[in-house]
């Protein structure tokens, strides 16, 4: 307990936000690793005291945090000391290191033993996904932990035993640990979902399971000690109810996240950056970047460090656009999120992202359509073919997510809102979207591709979209394990099935020889784009279902029944599904969506 003994008793009681921030800063800047157990107990004590059984009126989440009092329920030294001592006693008193020999690095047996200690001491008669159960304070005062809390407790327990190689690994909805001399061994230490299936000690899912969103295709956030502190802070839950937050807790979380941001510990943590952006949207901090920049930074972090395999940075950003009535931008961000989900095979473990996407499709998008349908503005998104293209790209990604998956995704509950939404776009608007029935590159199905939209395939909402698109495609060609076809053949393949010759030119000799003055152009890098002199948005459909809908979507009169049948039919085609080798590892603490 050397780390605890080094604490200055004079800083207690911790009774305001500044005192807690100072303690965290001291731990982060110290010569030794930050003490996970200590910080989790302190932040859990603050959160629980300010949110659980709170008897005085709460402040609405839309109120500015800065106007709230910064005083906290005092956290006393003797309480922290007692809980800290209790955790050390639980771990050291039940894990006999002598039976494992002289270990320098943790073994699977040791990790399993620590998880046994945590797991077997939990109260069984509670709902594990309730709020405020992620900290060691919850564990030590009520024997309750959620999924993230169990994984964090195991890592903290291994730190108590002196093993610095055991670290937290996070996907967007799950947590496990990595360990070993090279940090390349993995172990499940908790459950996932509504059940409590015991997978503890097992290697993180390989084979089909590893390609589910739950395991992010081998691109999890693998933490060091300082990122584990960031995970702890990001997991803070200020909520009192669906509509109310304890603003003191939210403000504490905001200031701690800025502390970690300034220290560079959020650079590879897009989820935490997204949480900070949410807080900044509600209560901007003077002199700090605007929340819109933070949402974009989270996206760029996911692209740079995790091969653009994370969905939530895009849905966070889309939620911001939605709340500010920036509907076209929201459509684009949702389509970009769908470009990520198409990389996965759907499984029943993906319930959280399924619910998120279904809410977007069946509630948020229909609400937008209802709002914009009531006006007659020439700038309405219903008159914008790019918005229609974003909508199709969103559904194309979901359809491709379904392909090759053991469980169907789409049913009539998805089809009805889609049909209703499409019907709001006039035939004239829909006809302006140029739909290509095949991908631009050979072998561009699920393995190794980021999306399928020629209009906006870079997912970064910047002004240099065409340049970034070409760079992205060049990278794909360079990294591809299969040799590219001759550029002219690829260009013709991309346009296969399209009417590119101008009928009037052939019959009467007037106008351009190609539709829209188009020409097939091959670049020196082997990238082939169908270039036109018009401003029509061009979209590549990758899923079998959406390819089959192409003519129906562009028809002057929509056959809604045929569209519904095609969308809900269980696909028998296994398109481009390769059994990929497991590439590694991959939790996003649950939080209430603010939409």
C-alpha positions as CSV (number, residue, x, y, z in Angstrom):
1,X,0.0,0.0,0.0
2,X,3.0,2.3,-0.6
3,X,1.1,4.3,-3.1
4,X,-1.7,5.1,-0.6
5,X,0.7,5.8,2.2
6,X,2.3,8.5,0.0
7,X,-0.9,10.5,-0.1
8,X,-0.9,13.7,1.9
9,X,-3.7,13.4,4.5
10,X,-3.9,17.1,4.5
11,X,-5.7,17.1,1.1
12,X,-8.6,15.3,2.7
13,X,-11.5,15.5,2.9
14,X,-11.9,15.9,-0.8
15,X,-14.9,18.2,-0.9
16,X,-14.6,20.0,-4.2
17,X,-13.8,19.2,-7.9
18,X,-10.4,21.0,-7.8
19,X,-9.2,18.8,-4.9
20,X,-10.0,15.6,-6.8
21,X,-8.4,16.9,-10.0
22,X,-5.2,17.7,-8.1
23,X,-5.1,14.2,-6.7
24,X,-5.5,12.7,-10.2
25,X,-2.8,15.0,-11.6
26,X,-0.4,13.9,-8.9
27,X,-1.0,10.2,-9.7
28,X,-0.7,10.8,-13.4
29,X,2.5,12.8,-13.1
30,X,4.2,10.5,-10.5
31,X,7.3,8.5,-11.1
32,X,5.4,5.2,-10.6
33,X,2.3,3.9,-12.3
34,X,-1.0,5.5,-11.2
35,X,-2.8,3.5,-8.6
36,X,-5.9,2.1,-10.3
37,X,-7.6,0.9,-7.1
38,X,-7.1,4.2,-5.3
39,X,-8.5,6.3,-8.2
40,X,-11.4,4.0,-8.8
41,X,-12.4,4.1,-5.1
42,X,-12.2,7.9,-5.0
43,X,-14.1,8.6,-8.2
44,X,-16.7,5.9,-7.3
45,X,-17.2,7.5,-3.9
46,X,-17.9,10.9,-5.5
47,X,-20.2,9.4,-8.2
48,X,-22.2,7.3,-5.9
49,X,-22.7,9.9,-3.2
50,X,-23.9,12.5,-5.7
51,X,-26.2,10.2,-7.8
52,X,-27.5,7.3,-5.6
53,X,-30.4,8.1,-3.3
54,X,-30.1,11.8,-4.0
55,X,-32.9,13.6,-2.2
56,X,-32.5,17.1,-3.4
57,X,-33.5,18.5,-6.9
58,X,-31.2,17.7,-9.7
59,X,-30.2,20.0,-12.5
60,X,-31.4,19.3,-16.0
61,X,-28.7,18.1,-18.4
62,X,-29.3,21.1,-20.6
63,X,-28.2,23.5,-17.9
64,X,-24.7,24.8,-18.1
65,X,-22.3,22.9,-15.8
66,X,-20.3,26.0,-15.0
67,X,-23.3,27.5,-13.2
68,X,-23.5,24.5,-10.9
69,X,-21.8,24.4,-7.5
70,X,-18.4,22.7,-7.5
71,X,-18.7,21.3,-4.0
72,X,-19.0,17.6,-3.5
73,X,-20.1,15.3,-0.7
74,X,-16.9,15.2,1.2
75,X,-14.7,12.1,0.7
76,X,-13.0,11.3,4.0
77,X,-9.5,9.9,4.3
78,X,-10.5,7.1,6.7
79,X,-13.2,5.9,4.3
80,X,-10.8,5.7,1.4
81,X,-8.1,4.0,3.5
82,X,-10.6,1.4,4.8
83,X,-11.8,0.5,1.3
84,X,-8.3,0.5,-0.2
85,X,-7.1,-1.8,2.6
86,X,-10.1,-4.1,2.1
87,X,-9.3,-4.5,-1.7
88,X,-5.7,-5.3,-1.0
89,X,-6.8,-7.8,1.6
90,X,-9.3,-9.5,-0.8
91,X,-6.7,-9.9,-3.5
92,X,-3.6,-10.8,-1.5
93,X,-5.5,-12.9,1.0
94,X,-7.0,-15.2,-1.6
95,X,-4.4,-15.3,-4.4
96,X,-1.4,-17.4,-3.2
97,X,1.4,-16.4,-5.5
98,X,3.7,-19.1,-4.1
99,X,1.8,-21.8,-6.1
100,X,2.7,-20.1,-9.3
101,X,6.5,-20.1,-8.8
102,X,8.7,-17.1,-9.4
103,X,6.7,-15.2,-12.0
104,X,7.8,-12.1,-13.8
105,X,4.8,-11.9,-16.0
106,X,1.2,-13.0,-15.4
107,X,0.0,-16.4,-16.7
108,X,-3.5,-17.4,-17.8
109,X,-4.0,-19.4,-14.6
110,X,-3.1,-16.3,-12.5
111,X,-5.4,-14.0,-14.4
112,X,-8.2,-16.6,-14.1
113,X,-7.6,-16.9,-10.4
114,X,-7.9,-13.1,-9.9
115,X,-11.1,-13.0,-11.9
116,X,-12.4,-15.9,-9.8
117,X,-11.9,-13.9,-6.7
118,X,-13.8,-10.9,-8.1
119,X,-16.5,-13.0,-9.8
120,X,-17.3,-15.2,-6.8
121,X,-17.7,-12.3,-4.4
122,X,-20.3,-10.5,-6.5
123,X,-23.9,-10.3,-5.3
124,X,-26.0,-12.4,-7.7
125,X,-29.4,-10.8,-7.1
126,X,-29.0,-7.6,-9.1
127,X,-29.2,-6.4,-12.7
128,X,-25.6,-6.1,-13.8
129,X,-26.1,-3.4,-16.4
130,X,-27.6,-0.8,-14.0
131,X,-25.8,2.6,-13.7
132,X,-23.0,3.4,-11.2
133,X,-21.7,-0.2,-10.9
134,X,-18.3,0.3,-12.7
135,X,-16.1,1.4,-9.8
136,X,-14.3,-0.5,-7.0
137,X,-16.3,1.7,-4.6
138,X,-19.4,-0.1,-5.8
139,X,-17.6,-3.5,-5.5
140,X,-16.3,-2.8,-2.0
141,X,-19.5,-1.3,-0.5
142,X,-22.1,-3.5,-2.3
143,X,-20.3,-6.4,-4.1
144,X,-21.8,-5.1,-7.4
145,X,-20.0,-4.6,-10.7
146,X,-21.0,-4.3,-14.3
147,X,-19.1,-5.9,-17.2
148,X,-16.6,-3.1,-17.5
149,X,-16.2,-3.0,-13.7
150,X,-15.3,-6.7,-13.5
151,X,-12.6,-6.3,-16.1
152,X,-11.2,-3.1,-14.5
153,X,-11.2,-4.8,-11.1
154,X,-9.2,-7.8,-12.5
155,X,-6.6,-5.4,-13.9
156,X,-6.4,-3.4,-10.6
157,X,-6.1,-6.7,-8.7
158,X,-3.2,-7.8,-10.9
159,X,-1.5,-4.4,-10.2
160,X,-1.9,-5.0,-6.5
161,X,0.0,-8.3,-7.0
162,X,2.8,-6.5,-8.8
163,X,2.1,-7.6,-12.4
164,X,2.5,-4.6,-14.7
165,X,1.9,-6.6,-17.9
166,X,-1.9,-7.1,-17.3
167,X,-3.9,-4.5,-19.1
168,X,-7.4,-3.6,-20.1
169,X,-8.6,-4.2,-23.6
170,X,-11.8,-2.4,-24.8
171,X,-14.0,-2.8,-27.8
172,X,-17.1,-0.6,-28.1
173,X,-19.2,-2.8,-25.9
174,X,-17.0,-5.3,-24.2
175,X,-13.9,-5.6,-22.0
176,X,-11.2,-8.2,-21.4
177,X,-7.5,-8.3,-20.5
178,X,-4.2,-8.7,-22.3
179,X,-1.1,-10.0,-20.6
180,X,2.3,-11.7,-21.0
181,X,5.8,-10.5,-21.8
182,X,4.7,-9.1,-25.2
183,X,1.2,-8.3,-24.2
184,X,-0.1,-10.6,-26.9
185,X,-2.1,-13.1,-24.7
186,X,-5.7,-12.5,-24.2
187,X,-8.3,-13.6,-21.6
188,X,-12.0,-13.2,-21.1
189,X,-12.6,-12.2,-17.5
190,X,-16.3,-11.2,-17.5
191,X,-19.6,-11.9,-19.2
192,X,-21.4,-10.1,-22.0
193,X,-25.0,-9.3,-22.7
194,X,-28.0,-10.2,-20.6
195,X,-26.8,-13.6,-19.5
196,X,-23.9,-14.5,-17.3
197,X,-22.2,-17.2,-19.4
198,X,-18.8,-18.0,-17.9
199,X,-16.0,-17.6,-20.4
200,X,-13.5,-16.4,-17.9
201,X,-9.9,-17.5,-18.6
202,X,-10.7,-18.3,-22.2
203,X,-8.8,-16.8,-25.1
204,X,-10.7,-13.9,-26.7
205,X,-13.0,-15.2,-29.4
206,X,-11.4,-16.5,-32.6
207,X,-13.0,-17.6,-35.8
208,X,-16.4,-16.4,-36.7
209,X,-16.9,-14.7,-33.3
210,X,-13.9,-12.5,-33.7
211,X,-15.4,-10.9,-36.8
212,X,-18.4,-9.6,-34.8
213,X,-18.6,-5.9,-33.9
214,X,-18.1,-7.1,-30.3
215,X,-14.5,-7.8,-30.9
216,X,-13.9,-5.0,-33.5
217,X,-12.0,-7.1,-36.0
218,X,-8.9,-7.2,-33.9
219,X,-8.7,-3.5,-33.3
220,X,-9.6,-2.9,-29.7
221,X,-8.2,-0.1,-27.5
222,X,-5.4,-1.8,-25.6
223,X,-4.6,0.4,-22.6
224,X,-1.5,1.3,-20.7
225,X,-1.9,2.3,-17.0
226,X,-2.6,5.9,-17.9
227,X,-5.2,5.0,-20.5
228,X,-6.8,2.7,-17.9
229,X,-7.2,5.9,-15.8
230,X,-8.8,7.5,-18.9
231,X,-11.1,4.4,-19.2
232,X,-12.1,4.8,-15.5
233,X,-12.9,8.5,-16.0
234,X,-14.7,7.9,-19.3
235,X,-16.9,5.3,-17.5
236,X,-18.1,7.9,-15.0
237,X,-21.9,8.1,-15.2
238,X,-23.5,11.4,-14.0
239,X,-27.0,10.3,-14.7
240,X,-29.8,10.5,-12.1
241,X,-32.5,9.7,-14.6
242,X,-33.2,9.6,-18.3
243,X,-33.4,13.4,-18.4
244,X,-31.3,14.5,-15.5
245,X,-27.7,14.5,-14.6
246,X,-25.8,15.3,-11.4
247,X,-24.0,18.2,-12.9
248,X,-21.3,18.2,-10.3
249,X,-20.3,14.7,-11.4
250,X,-20.5,15.7,-15.0
251,X,-18.3,18.7,-14.4
252,X,-15.8,16.5,-12.5
253,X,-15.7,14.1,-15.4
254,X,-15.3,16.9,-17.9
255,X,-12.3,18.4,-16.0
256,X,-10.6,15.0,-15.5
257,X,-11.0,14.3,-19.2
258,X,-9.4,17.6,-20.1
259,X,-6.5,16.7,-17.7
260,X,-6.0,13.4,-19.5
261,X,-6.4,15.1,-22.9
262,X,-3.7,17.6,-22.0
263,X,-1.4,14.8,-20.9
264,X,-1.9,13.0,-24.2
265,X,-3.7,10.0,-22.8
266,X,-6.8,10.4,-24.9
267,X,-5.0,10.5,-28.3
268,X,-5.7,6.8,-28.9
269,X,-9.0,6.8,-27.1
270,X,-11.8,7.9,-29.5
271,X,-14.6,6.8,-27.1
272,X,-13.3,9.1,-24.4
273,X,-12.8,12.0,-26.8
274,X,-16.4,11.5,-27.9
275,X,-17.6,11.6,-24.3
276,X,-15.6,14.8,-23.8
277,X,-17.2,16.3,-26.9
278,X,-20.7,15.4,-25.5
279,X,-19.9,17.2,-22.3
280,X,-18.5,20.2,-24.1
281,X,-21.6,20.5,-26.2
282,X,-23.7,20.9,-23.1
283,X,-21.2,23.3,-21.3
284,X,-18.3,24.6,-23.4
285,X,-15.1,25.3,-21.6
286,X,-13.7,28.8,-22.4
287,X,-10.5,28.6,-24.4
288,X,-11.0,24.9,-25.4
289,X,-11.7,23.5,-28.9
290,X,-15.4,23.5,-29.9
291,X,-17.2,20.2,-29.5
292,X,-17.5,19.8,-33.3
293,X,-13.7,19.7,-33.5
294,X,-13.6,17.0,-30.8
295,X,-16.2,14.8,-32.5
296,X,-14.0,15.0,-35.6
297,X,-10.9,14.3,-33.6
298,X,-12.5,11.1,-32.3
299,X,-13.1,10.0,-35.8
300,X,-9.6,10.7,-36.9
301,X,-8.2,8.8,-33.9
302,X,-10.3,5.8,-34.8
303,X,-9.1,6.0,-38.4
304,X,-5.5,6.4,-37.5
305,X,-5.1,4.0,-34.7
306,X,-7.9,1.4,-35.2
307,X,-8.1,1.1,-39.0
308,X,-11.5,2.8,-39.0
309,X,-13.1,-0.2,-37.3
310,X,-15.1,1.8,-34.6
311,X,-18.7,2.8,-35.2
312,X,-19.4,5.1,-32.3
313,X,-17.2,8.1,-33.3
314,X,-19.5,8.5,-36.3
315,X,-22.8,8.0,-34.4
316,X,-21.6,10.5,-31.7
317,X,-20.9,13.0,-34.4
318,X,-24.2,12.3,-36.2
319,X,-26.0,12.8,-32.9
320,X,-24.5,16.2,-32.6
321,X,-25.6,17.1,-36.1
322,X,-29.1,15.8,-35.4
323,X,-29.5,17.8,-32.2
324,X,-28.5,20.9,-34.1
325,X,-30.8,20.3,-37.0
326,X,-27.9,19.8,-39.4
327,X,-29.7,17.0,-41.1
328,X,-27.7,16.5,-44.2
329,X,-24.5,16.2,-42.2
330,X,-26.3,13.7,-39.9
331,X,-27.2,11.6,-42.9
332,X,-23.6,11.6,-44.0
333,X,-22.2,10.6,-40.6
334,X,-24.7,7.8,-40.3
335,X,-23.7,6.6,-43.7
336,X,-20.1,6.7,-42.6
337,X,-21.0,4.6,-39.5
338,X,-22.6,2.1,-41.8
339,X,-19.5,2.0,-43.9
340,X,-17.8,0.6,-40.7
341,X,-20.5,-1.8,-39.7
342,X,-20.4,-3.4,-43.2
343,X,-16.9,-4.7,-42.3
344,X,-18.4,-7.1,-39.7
345,X,-20.6,-10.2,-39.6
346,X,-23.6,-9.7,-37.5
347,X,-24.1,-11.9,-34.4
348,X,-26.4,-11.9,-31.4
349,X,-23.6,-10.5,-29.3
350,X,-24.0,-7.2,-31.2
351,X,-27.3,-6.3,-29.6
352,X,-26.1,-2.8,-28.6
353,X,-25.1,-1.6,-32.0
354,X,-28.1,-3.3,-33.5
355,X,-30.4,-1.2,-31.3
356,X,-28.4,1.9,-32.1
357,X,-28.7,1.4,-35.8
358,X,-32.4,0.5,-35.6
359,X,-33.1,3.6,-33.6
360,X,-31.4,5.7,-36.3
361,X,-33.3,3.9,-39.1
362,X,-36.7,3.7,-37.4
363,X,-36.9,6.8,-35.2
364,X,-34.3,9.5,-36.0
365,X,-34.4,9.4,-39.8
366,X,-38.2,9.3,-39.9
367,X,-38.3,12.2,-37.5
368,X,-36.0,14.2,-39.8
369,X,-38.2,13.4,-42.8
370,X,-41.3,14.5,-40.9
371,X,-39.7,17.8,-39.9
372,X,-38.4,18.7,-43.4
373,X,-41.6,17.5,-45.1
374,X,-43.6,20.2,-43.4
375,X,-41.8,23.0,-45.3
376,X,-41.4,24.0,-48.9
377,X,-37.8,25.3,-48.7
378,X,-35.7,24.9,-51.8
379,X,-32.9,23.8,-49.5
380,X,-34.8,20.9,-48.1
381,X,-32.8,17.7,-47.9
382,X,-35.6,15.9,-49.7
383,X,-34.5,17.9,-52.8
384,X,-30.9,17.0,-52.4
385,X,-29.7,13.9,-54.3
386,X,-26.6,13.7,-52.1
387,X,-28.9,13.1,-49.1
388,X,-30.6,10.3,-51.0
389,X,-27.2,8.8,-51.7
390,X,-26.2,8.9,-48.0
391,X,-29.5,7.2,-47.1
392,X,-28.8,4.4,-49.6
393,X,-25.3,4.0,-48.4
394,X,-26.5,3.7,-44.8
395,X,-28.8,0.9,-45.7
396,X,-26.3,-0.7,-48.0
397,X,-23.8,-1.0,-45.1
398,X,-26.5,-2.7,-42.9
399,X,-27.4,-5.1,-45.7
400,X,-23.8,-6.1,-46.1
401,X,-23.4,-6.5,-42.4
402,X,-26.1,-9.1,-42.7
403,X,-24.4,-11.0,-45.5
404,X,-22.5,-14.1,-44.4
405,X,-23.9,-13.7,-40.9
406,X,-25.5,-16.6,-38.9
407,X,-28.5,-14.4,-38.0
408,X,-30.6,-12.2,-40.3
409,X,-30.7,-8.4,-39.5
410,X,-33.4,-6.9,-41.6
411,X,-37.1,-7.6,-41.1
412,X,-40.4,-5.8,-41.9
413,X,-39.8,-3.4,-39.0
414,X,-36.8,-2.1,-41.0
415,X,-38.5,-2.1,-44.4
416,X,-41.5,0.1,-43.6
417,X,-39.5,3.1,-42.4
418,X,-37.1,2.8,-45.4
419,X,-40.0,2.7,-47.9
420,X,-41.7,5.6,-46.3
421,X,-38.5,7.6,-46.3
422,X,-37.6,6.8,-49.9
423,X,-41.1,7.8,-51.0
424,X,-40.5,11.3,-49.8
425,X,-37.8,11.9,-52.4
426,X,-39.2,12.8,-55.8
427,X,-38.3,10.7,-58.8
428,X,-36.4,13.6,-60.2
429,X,-34.2,13.8,-57.2
430,X,-33.7,10.0,-57.0
431,X,-32.8,9.8,-60.7
432,X,-29.9,12.2,-60.2
433,X,-28.0,9.6,-58.2
434,X,-25.7,7.5,-60.4
435,X,-25.7,4.0,-58.9
436,X,-22.9,1.6,-59.8
437,X,-23.7,-2.0,-59.2
438,X,-20.2,-3.1,-58.5
439,X,-17.2,-2.1,-56.3
440,X,-14.4,0.0,-57.8
441,X,-11.7,-2.5,-57.0
442,X,-11.4,-6.2,-57.4
443,X,-11.8,-8.0,-54.1
444,X,-13.2,-5.0,-52.4
445,X,-15.8,-6.9,-50.4
446,X,-15.8,-7.0,-46.7
447,X,-12.1,-7.8,-46.2
448,X,-10.0,-4.7,-46.1
449,X,-12.5,-2.1,-47.4
450,X,-13.7,1.0,-45.7
451,X,-16.8,1.8,-47.6
452,X,-18.4,2.1,-50.9
453,X,-19.4,5.6,-51.7
454,X,-17.7,7.5,-54.6
455,X,-19.4,10.6,-53.4
456,X,-17.9,10.5,-49.9
457,X,-15.8,7.5,-49.0
458,X,-13.3,9.2,-46.7
459,X,-15.5,9.5,-43.7
460,X,-13.8,12.7,-42.5
461,X,-16.2,15.4,-43.7
462,X,-13.3,17.6,-44.9
463,X,-13.2,19.7,-48.0
464,X,-10.6,17.7,-49.9
465,X,-12.9,14.7,-50.3
466,X,-11.7,13.7,-53.8
467,X,-8.1,13.8,-52.9
468,X,-8.6,11.7,-49.8
469,X,-10.8,9.3,-51.7
470,X,-8.0,8.7,-54.2
471,X,-5.4,8.3,-51.4
472,X,-7.7,5.8,-49.6
473,X,-8.1,3.8,-52.8
474,X,-4.4,4.0,-53.6
475,X,-3.7,2.6,-50.2
476,X,-6.1,-0.3,-50.7
477,X,-4.4,-1.2,-54.0
478,X,-1.0,-1.1,-52.4
479,X,-2.1,-3.3,-49.5
480,X,-4.1,-5.7,-51.5
481,X,-2.9,-9.2,-51.5
482,X,-4.4,-9.7,-55.0
483,X,-2.9,-8.1,-58.0
484,X,-5.2,-5.4,-59.6
485,X,-6.6,-5.9,-63.0
486,X,-5.6,-3.7,-65.9
487,X,-6.9,-0.2,-65.3
488,X,-9.1,-0.2,-68.4
489,X,-10.6,-3.5,-67.5
490,X,-11.3,-2.3,-64.0
491,X,-13.0,0.9,-65.3
492,X,-15.2,-1.1,-67.5
493,X,-16.0,-3.5,-64.7
494,X,-17.0,-0.6,-62.5
495,X,-19.4,0.6,-65.1
496,X,-20.7,-2.9,-66.0
497,X,-24.5,-2.8,-66.3
498,X,-24.6,1.0,-66.6
499,X,-26.1,2.8,-69.7
500,X,-23.0,4.9,-70.6
501,X,-23.8,5.5,-74.3
502,X,-26.0,8.4,-75.3
503,X,-29.0,7.0,-77.3
504,X,-29.7,10.3,-78.9
505,X,-26.1,10.6,-80.1
506,X,-26.3,7.1,-81.7
507,X,-29.6,7.8,-83.4
508,X,-29.3,11.5,-84.4
509,X,-25.7,12.4,-83.9
510,X,-26.5,15.1,-81.4
511,X,-25.0,15.8,-77.9
512,X,-22.2,13.8,-76.2
513,X,-21.5,10.2,-77.1
514,X,-21.6,9.2,-73.4
515,X,-24.4,9.8,-70.9
516,X,-23.6,12.9,-68.9
517,X,-20.5,13.5,-71.0
518,X,-18.8,10.6,-69.2
519,X,-15.5,9.0,-69.9
520,X,-13.6,6.1,-68.4
521,X,-10.4,7.3,-67.1
522,X,-7.5,5.3,-65.6
523,X,-5.1,6.9,-63.3
524,X,-1.4,6.0,-63.1
525,X,-2.0,4.3,-59.8
526,X,-4.4,1.9,-61.2
527,X,-7.5,3.6,-59.6
528,X,-10.4,3.9,-61.9
529,X,-13.2,6.3,-61.4
530,X,-16.2,7.0,-63.6
531,X,-15.8,10.7,-64.2
532,X,-18.6,13.0,-65.4
533,X,-18.8,16.6,-66.3
534,X,-22.1,16.9,-64.3
535,X,-22.5,17.2,-60.5
536,X,-24.5,14.0,-60.1
537,X,-23.5,12.0,-56.9
538,X,-22.2,8.6,-57.7
539,X,-22.7,5.6,-55.4
540,X,-21.3,2.1,-55.4
541,X,-23.6,-0.5,-53.9
542,X,-21.9,-3.5,-52.4
543,X,-24.6,-5.6,-50.8
544,X,-26.6,-8.1,-52.8
545,X,-29.9,-6.8,-51.5
546,X,-29.3,-3.1,-52.4
547,X,-27.9,-4.1,-55.8
548,X,-31.2,-5.9,-56.4
549,X,-33.1,-2.8,-55.4
550,X,-31.2,-0.5,-57.9
551,X,-33.9,-0.2,-60.5
552,X,-36.7,-0.1,-58.0
553,X,-35.0,2.8,-56.1
554,X,-34.6,4.9,-59.2
555,X,-38.0,4.1,-60.8
556,X,-40.4,7.0,-61.4
557,X,-43.1,5.2,-59.5
558,X,-41.9,3.3,-56.5
559,X,-43.1,-0.3,-56.1
560,X,-43.0,-0.3,-52.3
561,X,-44.2,-3.9,-51.9
562,X,-41.3,-5.1,-54.1
563,X,-38.8,-3.0,-52.2
564,X,-40.0,-4.5,-48.9
565,X,-39.8,-8.0,-50.1
566,X,-36.3,-7.6,-51.5
567,X,-35.1,-5.9,-48.3
568,X,-36.4,-8.5,-45.9
569,X,-35.6,-11.6,-48.0
570,X,-33.0,-13.7,-46.2
571,X,-30.0,-13.6,-48.5
572,X,-28.7,-17.0,-49.6
573,X,-25.6,-15.5,-51.2
574,X,-22.4,-15.6,-49.3
575,X,-20.5,-12.7,-50.9
576,X,-16.8,-12.4,-50.6
577,X,-16.7,-13.9,-47.2
578,X,-13.3,-15.2,-46.4
579,X,-12.3,-17.0,-43.2
580,X,-9.9,-14.3,-41.9
581,X,-7.1,-15.0,-39.5
582,X,-7.6,-13.6,-36.0
583,X,-5.7,-10.4,-36.0
584,X,-5.7,-9.8,-32.3
585,X,-7.9,-8.2,-29.7
586,X,-10.5,-5.9,-28.9
587,X,-15.8,-1.9,-24.1
588,X,-17.4,0.8,-24.2
589,X,-18.9,1.7,-20.9
590,X,-22.6,2.0,-21.4
591,X,-24.0,5.5,-21.3
592,X,-27.4,7.0,-21.9
593,X,-27.8,8.3,-25.5
594,X,-28.6,12.0,-25.4
595,X,-30.6,11.9,-28.7
